[in-house]
């Protein structure tokens, strides 16, 4: 059964039960109240008649009914009572609506208390039927009870009055029930519209899917309502903000958590913002902000997604590494093509020995390098990077030397290979660019030493390039700082430092201006992430 149908049935059932219960209760209260009021009216009329001097004086007459009967009928007509009966202490009537019953004994058997001097309201069956009666004693001047006044209203007439009110109550209840059912239909439709026509099960599934999506994406996501209060935050955002639990942020105003956020501006303007820069904690981030519009077009909230700018640069750097591999292969192809042309020329000149010597030389050099790397750096990712960098160095006319004492056999699986690629690739690229920047045509060398002895992995990259001046000592690891011109500069060493920190290691350098630089990286073999050494 659909939610809309369930809501209509439940609301209408509850409303019907409530209307029936309230109608019955109101009917009971109404009946009881009318009977009390008529009883009180009957008693008041009886007491008033008992105090009438004409009736009191006539009680001592020889024929009391001559004076009492006309007065009693007058009172009955004016008050709307069914009867006004006056009798003596023996219960003999002196008045009655039916004259033929005058002189006969009063019926009902409830005069005893009245003859004792008390006024009462009773229900009894009299000569005219079942009625509510008010009875009061008639006293002489000396205070002696000398008679009884009985004023009655038939229960049949009272029931007719109650029924007339009951019909009105029934009509009101029916109207309330109809209006309630219409309201239930309206509410159910509004709820369905607010839920975008989705059933509770579908909403539950979508909520679980949303939670899974938010936990799986690496971008931080924060959502706020129309007043700027945080309604949702995913784990990646918690990590960037530095909070532990979402409950610490939910309900807080976004400006309390992110003072420089422009989400409140997006709520006011309703305009989305893309690829804006923002500092969260100590990290630069790229932020997107999108308003959320309600059914009426009003802004009911906003969502902000942000990602560390460094991560974006790392992705760009990985892409550039792929590009460099392609360039290295191109350079290698070009270089070997030239050598093939030389060998072809030697053969055509019938200089066979020289051709053989050249082939042996190139083969030995290449095979020696590949065999050394395969033996001492068996990891294919790191080894492939080193071969690519050797080819790149040949294209730049830079001598890249891999220390023969190097060994990188014992690199634990816990050490992220992507981080090692980032460290080695950027250090070698920076070293070759520093050597190339000297402008020298000779003696352009970069040395690399790798060792896995002991509990740490050690990387030493040394060049004889331009070096780093002392006044740049505190700047080289800052984001955007570069001594080279052009765009997308100043990120290499930042990525290296972050990769080293992610591996729990540290980096240091020693440099002499115009003489070269030595970078040393130490990484524990545990591959600890989030290490605090720097």
Residue pairs with C-beta under 8 A, 6 or more apart in sequence:
2 199
3 188
3 191
3 192
3 195
3 199
3 200
4 188
4 189
4 191
4 192
5 188
7 184
7 187
7 188
7 191
8 181
8 184
8 185
8 188
11 180
11 181
11 183
11 184
11 187
11 188
12 180
12 181
12 184
15 176
15 177
15 180
15 181
15 184
16 177
19 173
19 176
19 177
19 180
20 173
22 173
23 169
23 170
23 173
26 169
27 162
27 166
27 169
30 162
30 165
30 166
30 169
31 162
34 158
34 161
34 162
34 165
35 132
35 158
38 132
38 153
38 158
39 121
39 132
39 134
40 121
40 134
41 79
41 134
41 153
42 81
42 121
42 132
42 133
42 134
42 151
42 152
42 153
43 119
43 120
43 121
43 134
43 135
43 136
43 151
44 134
45 75
45 79
45 81
45 84
45 134
45 151
46 84
46 119
46 134
46 135
46 136
46 149
46 150
46 151
47 119
47 134
47 136
47 149
48 75
49 55
49 72
49 75
49 84
49 86
49 136
49 149
49 151
50 56
50 136
50 137
50 138
50 139
50 147
50 149
52 71
54 67
54 68
54 71
55 67
55 68
55 71
55 72
55 86
55 138
55 147
55 149
56 138
56 139
56 140
56 146
57 67
58 64
58 66
58 67
58 68
58 94
59 68
59 88
59 94
59 138
59 140
59 146
59 147
61 67
64 86
64 88
64 94
65 93
65 94
65 95
65 102
65 103
68 86
68 94
68 95
69 94
69 95
69 96
69 99
69 102
71 95
72 84
72 85
72 86
72 94
72 95
73 84
73 95
73 97
75 81
75 84
75 151
76 82
76 83
76 84
76 97
76 151
79 151
81 151
81 152
81 153
82 97
82 128
82 131
82 152
82 153
82 154
82 157
83 96
83 97
83 126
83 128
83 150
83 151
83 152
84 95
84 97
84 149
84 150
84 151
85 93
85 95
85 96
85 106
85 149
85 150
85 151
85 152
86 93
86 94
86 95
86 138
86 147
86 148
86 149
86 150
87 93
87 94
87 106
87 111
87 147
87 148
87 150
88 94
88 146
88 147
88 148
89 115
89 145
89 146
89 147
89 148
90 105
91 105
91 106
91 111
91 148
92 103
92 104
92 105
92 106
93 101
93 102
93 103
93 104
93 105
93 106
94 102
94 147
95 102
96 102
96 127
97 128
98 127
98 128
101 127
106 126
106 148
106 150
107 125
107 126
107 127
108 122
108 124
108 125
108 126
108 133
108 150
109 124
110 120
110 122
110 124
110 133
110 135
111 135
111 148
113 120
114 120
114 135
114 136
114 137
114 145
114 148
115 137
115 145
115 148
116 145
117 137
117 139
117 145
118 137
119 134
119 135
119 136
119 137
120 134
120 135
121 132
121 133
121 134
121 135
122 132
122 133
122 135
123 130
123 131
123 132
123 133
123 155
124 130
124 131
124 133
125 131
126 133
126 150
126 152
128 152
128 154
129 154
129 155
129 156
130 154
130 155
130 156
131 152
131 153
131 154
131 155
132 152
132 153
132 155
132 158
133 150
133 151
133 152
133 153
134 150
134 151
134 152
135 148
135 149
135 150
135 151
136 148
136 149
137 145
137 147
137 148
137 149
138 145
138 146
138 147
138 148
138 149
139 145
139 146
140 146
193 295
195 203
198 206
214 221
214 232
214 234
214 235
215 234
215 235
217 234
217 236
218 236
218 307
218 311
219 236
219 305
219 306
219 307
220 233
220 234
220 236
220 237
220 238
220 239
220 240
220 241
220 280
220 285
220 305
220 306
220 307
221 232
221 233
221 234
221 236
221 237
221 303
221 304
221 305
222 230
222 232
222 233
222 234
222 237
222 254
222 258
222 263
222 303
222 304
223 230
223 231
223 232
223 233
223 292
223 301
223 302
223 303
223 304
224 230
224 231
224 254
224 263
224 267
224 301
224 302
224 303
224 304
225 231
225 300
225 301
226 267
226 298
226 299
226 300
226 301
227 253
228 253
228 254
228 255
228 263
228 264
228 267
229 251
229 252
229 253
229 254
230 249
230 250
230 251
230 252
230 253
230 254
230 257
231 250
231 301
232 246
232 250
233 241
233 243
233 246
233 249
233 250
237 306
238 244
238 245
238 246
238 249
240 280
240 281
240 283
240 285
240 306
240 308
241 249
241 257
241 258
241 280
241 281
242 281
243 249
243 257
249 257
254 261
254 263
254 264
255 261
255 264
258 278
258 280
260 278
260 279
261 278
261 304
262 273
262 276
262 289
263 289
263 302
263 304
266 272
266 273
266 289
266 290
266 291
266 299
266 302
267 291
267 299
267 301
267 302
268 299
270 291
270 293
270 299
271 291
272 288
272 289
272 290
272 291
273 287
273 288
273 289
274 288
274 289
275 286
275 287
275 288
276 286
276 287
276 288
276 289
277 284
277 285
277 286
277 287
277 309
278 284
278 285
278 286
278 287
278 306
279 285
280 306
283 308
283 309
283 310
284 308
284 309
284 310
284 479
285 306
285 307
285 308
285 309
286 306
286 307
286 309
286 312
287 304
287 305
287 306
288 304
288 305
288 306
289 302
289 303
289 304
290 302
290 303
290 304
291 299
291 301
291 302
292 299
292 300
292 301
292 302
292 303
293 299
293 300
294 300
309 479
310 479
310 491
310 494
310 495
310 498
313 491
313 494
313 495
314 422
314 495
314 498
316 488
316 491
317 422
317 425
317 426
317 491
317 492
317 495
318 418
318 421
318 422
321 385
321 421
321 425
324 388
324 392
324 425
324 429
325 384
325 388
327 392
327 395
328 388
328 389
328 391
328 392
328 395
329 388
329 391
331 391
331 392
331 394
331 395
332 391
332 394
334 395
335 391
335 394
335 395
339 358
339 362
342 358
343 355
343 358
343 359
346 352
346 354
346 355
346 358
347 355
369 387
369 390
369 402
370 387
372 402
372 404
373 383
373 386
373 387
373 402
374 383
376 406
376 407
376 408
376 409
376 450
377 383
377 386
377 406
377 407
377 408
377 409
377 450
378 408
378 409
379 408
379 411
379 417
381 417
381 420
381 421
382 408
382 411
382 417
382 420
382 421
382 424
385 421
385 424
385 425
386 402
386 424
386 448
389 400
389 424
389 425
389 428
389 429
389 432
390 400
390 402
392 432
393 399
393 400
393 432
393 446
396 432
396 436
396 444
397 441
397 444
398 432
398 435
398 436
398 444
398 445
398 446
399 444
399 445
399 446
400 428
400 432
400 445
400 446
400 448
401 445
401 446
401 447
401 448
402 448
402 450
403 447
403 448
403 449
403 450
405 449
405 451
406 448
406 449
406 450
406 451
407 450
407 451
407 452
407 453
408 450
408 451
408 452
408 457
409 452
410 452
410 525
411 420
411 452
411 457
411 525
412 525
412 526
412 527
414 525
414 526
414 527
415 457
415 503
415 523
415 525
415 527
416 499
416 502
416 503
416 527
419 499
419 500
419 502
419 503
420 499
422 495
422 496
422 499
423 459
423 496
423 499
423 500
423 521
424 448
424 459
424 461
426 492
426 493
426 495
426 496
427 459
427 461
427 496
427 519
427 521
428 446
428 448
428 461
429 492
430 492
430 493
431 446
431 461
431 462
431 463
431 465
431 517
431 519
432 446
432 463
433 465
433 484
434 463
434 465
434 466
434 467
434 516
434 517
435 444
435 445
435 446
435 463
435 464
435 465
436 444
436 465
437 465
437 466
437 484
438 444
438 464
438 465
438 466
443 464
444 464
445 463
445 464
446 461
446 462
446 463
447 460
447 461
447 462
447 463
448 459
448 460
448 461
448 462
449 458
449 459
449 460
449 461
449 462
450 457
450 458
450 459
450 460
451 457
451 458
452 458
452 525
455 524
455 525
456 505
456 522
456 523
456 524
456 525
457 505
457 522
457 523
457 524
457 525
458 520
458 521
458 522
458 523
459 519
459 520
459 521
459 523
460 518
460 519
460 520
460 521
461 518
461 519
462 516
462 517
462 518
462 519
463 516
463 517
464 515
464 516
465 516
465 517
466 513
466 514
467 511
467 512
467 513
467 514
467 515
467 516
467 517
468 476
468 509
468 511
468 513
468 517
469 513
470 513
472 481
472 483
475 481
476 493
476 509
477 493
477 494
477 497
478 490
478 494
479 490
479 491
479 494
480 489
480 490
480 491
481 490
482 489
482 490
496 507
496 521
497 507
497 534
500 506
500 507
500 521
500 523
500 534
501 530
501 531
501 533
501 534
502 529
502 530
502 531
503 523
503 524
503 527
503 528
503 529
503 531
504 523
504 524
504 526
504 527
504 528
504 529
504 530
504 531
504 533
505 521
505 522
505 523
505 524
505 531
505 533
506 521
506 522
506 533
506 534
507 519
507 520
507 521
507 522
507 534
508 519
508 520
509 517
509 518
509 519
509 520
510 517
510 518
510 520
511 517
511 518
524 531
